[in-house]
Amino acid sequence: MRVTGLLSSICICLLFICCNGKNKKVETTEKNIIEENSVVENDSLNYLIRDAKGAEKPVLIVLMHGYGANEEDLFPIAASLPENYIVVTPQAPYKIGNENYQWYKNEKDKNGNFGGRKEDLDNSIHKVEDLIKYLQKEYKIKSNRTFIGGFSQGANMSYLIGLENPKLVKGIAILSGTIFSRIKDDKKLDKSSGLKIFIGHGDQDNRIPYSEAETAKKWLEENKYSVDFHTYKGMSHSISEQEINDLAEFIHKNLE
């Protein structure tokens, strides 16, 4: 994933140091953008977490990386979110390189549409949902203050988890993603859940075409979902500072 502008600088400045092979600390930049976090290993997924601070009621947001990345990729976004947000970035379960992971193997569905291998999707969805439930219980956060999101593959995962299990979260953030036919063909979707959906996409995306975002918006609105849609002029398959600012505003206005 490519983060443009300030976030690129943050990514370069972060230094991850292993401690005893299990925990990691982050040395901060001079501006103390991120003070401390740790990598947690459990039976489900490894993840990075930035704990909430301050007196305000906490919010939980889980962000899933794209194809070939890992749990460190989206963690710098935490620097742009309020300090009372618990920011969690899990690592996908399928290793494809030294430090590279995927949520599922890309595979066309029976109709020839872009999708993912069913077994991979089901396993990854189960693991992420278990992690969310664990975090909600651990930090005493209800679903109406829980959001999930992701970039590319992580965005596609967010669609699946949010639309198939809408009572688990308040909203989903789709950063350069697409809806699989699996969702559109599902006749059991709870379309009255009140799920809030953020869609952000660059109009110059060369990986997942901008038309996929437009198609998703049309289908969601036809099915009575609430959609907050953002187009980023000139942006390719990446995330911009403006998109992160828009995401933060989306979460804030939908909190209960």
N, C-alpha and C positions, 0 to 999 in steps of 0.2 A: 504494500500500500504506500502511496506517495502522499505525504501531507505537505501542503504548500505553505509558504509564508512563515510566520512565527513558529508554528508547530514543527517545521523542519529543523529549526535551530534547537528547539527543545529536545528533539530526538537525538541530535548529535551530542548535546551536552550531557545526556543521561549516561551514567556509568554504573553497570550492574556488577556486583562483587559477590561471588559465591561464599557462603559460610557453612562449613561442615557438610557441603554437598546437598543440603536440603533447603536452607533459607538464603535469601538474597536481600541485600540492602541497596538502596539507591543513594549515591552521593549527590547532593543537590547542586544546582548551579549557584552562581553568586547571588542571584535574586531569590534563592530558596523557593523555586517554582514548585517542587515536590519535596517534601521534607523526609518522608520515610514510607517504605512499603515493603511487603514481603511476598515471596512466592510460597504458596501453600500447596502441599501435596496431600491429597486424600484419595479415597477409593474411586472417586468419580473423575475429576479433572484437576490438573494443576492450574493455578490462577494467581495473578497479581491482584493486590487489593490496596486501595488507599482508604483508610478509615476516616470517618466523619469527625469534624471538630466543631466547637462552638455550641451554643445553647439551642440553636434552632432544631426543630424536629428533623431527623435524618431522612434522606431519600436514598434508595438503592437503584443503581443503574449498572447493568451487565452489558459489556460491549464485546462482540465477537469479531475476531480478525478475519481477513480474507485468505484466499488460497495461497499457500506457500509461506505464510507469515507465522508468528507465534504470539504468546501472551504479552510480549513487550510492545507489539506494534501499535496498538491503540491506547496504551496506557498514558502517553503524554496528554491525551485529551482531558485527563483529570485536572490538569493545570488550568483549564478554561472553565471548569465547573465550580459552583459554590462549595465552600469547605464543609458544609453539612451533608454533602453527597458522598455516599459510600460507592466508590468506583471499582468495579471488578472486571478484569479482563482474563477470561479463561483461555487455555490452550486447547486447540482441537485434538482429538484422540488419535488421528491417523498421521503417522510420520512419513514424510516423503523426501526428507533430506536431513542434513546434520542438525539444523535448527529450523526446519521447515515442516509445516503441518497443514492438514486439510480436514474439513468437517465431513466431507464425502467425496467419493470419486464421481467426476462428471460423467453423465450417461444420459442419452436421449430416452424419452419415454416411449410408450407403445405407439404414440402418434407422431413420433419423430421430433417432438419438441424438446428444448433444452431442459435438463433436469439433473437428478443425482441418483446414485444407486440406492434403492429402497432400504437395504439392510444398514448401510452406512448412515443414512438420514435418521432412521428409527433409533439407532444406537446413540448418535450424537444428540438428538432431541431429548432422549431419555436422560442422558448424562447432564445436559444443561438444565433441564427442568428439575432434576434432583438437586443440583447446585443452588438454583434459585430458592427452592423450598428450604434448603438447609440455611442459606443466608437470611432468609426472612425469619426463620425461627431463632437463629443465633442472635440477630440484631433487633428482633421484635419489630419488624417492619411488615406492614400489611401490603396486600397486592395493590391497593390504590395509591401507594407511594413507591411502587416498583416499576421500572422501565427496562426494556432490553433493546439492543440495537446492534448494528454491525455494518461492516463494509464488505461489499461484493459477496463472497460465499457467506460471510457472517450476516449480511443483510438478508440473503435468501433464507437462512436459518431463522432469522427474526420473524419473517413472514410466517413460516411454518409453525413456530412455537406460539406466536401471538394469536394467529387466526385459528389454530387447532385447539388451543387451550387458553382462551381469552380471560378466564377468571384468575389466571396466575399473575397477570400484570395489568397495569393501567394503560400503558402505551408501548408502541414499538417505533424504533428509528431505523429507517431504511436508507443507507448511504450507498448509492450506486448498486442497486439490487434488482431482482425480478421475482415475480410470483410464478411458481411452478404450476403446471396443469393439475397436479395432485390436489392443490388447494381449490382451484376452480371447479374440479369435478366432485368435490366433497359436498354431499347433500345434507350433511349433519352439522354444518357450521352454525355456531350460535351468533347470528348476525345482530342480535339485540343486546350484546354485551356492553356496549359503550366504549369499546376499545378505541383508543386514539392512535392515529398513524401519521408519522412524519416521513415524508419522502424527499430526499435531496439527490439531485443527479446533474452532472455536467453535460451540457449540450454537445460537447466534443468527445464524449466517452468512446474510446476505441475498443473496449473490452465488452461491456454490456451496453448496447446502444441506448441512447436517450429515449428512443421510441418504446423501449421496455417500461420505462417509468411512466410514460404517457398512457400506455395500455393498462398498466396496473392501476393508475389513478381512475381511469374510466371504469374498469371492472369493479373497483372498490366502491366508487360512488353509485354505480348502478345497483349495488347490493347494500346500499344505505350505511356504509362505513364513513366515519369522520376522517377526512384526509387533509393534512397540512402540507401542501406541495410547493417545492422550491426548485427553480431552475438556476443553474450557475453558468453564466455565459463564458464561453472559452475554456471551461474546465474539462480536463480529460478524466481518466479513471483514477481519481484522487479525491482528497478531502481538503477543503479550504477553511481558512479562519472564519469566513462569513458563515459557512455551513455549520461550524461548531457553535457559533454565536446563535444562529437560528435554532439549533437543536436545544441549546440551553433555555432559550425563550419558550420553546415548545413544551419542555418539561415543566418549567415554572408555571405556565398558565394552565396546565392540566393537573396540578397537584391538588389534593384534597386534605 
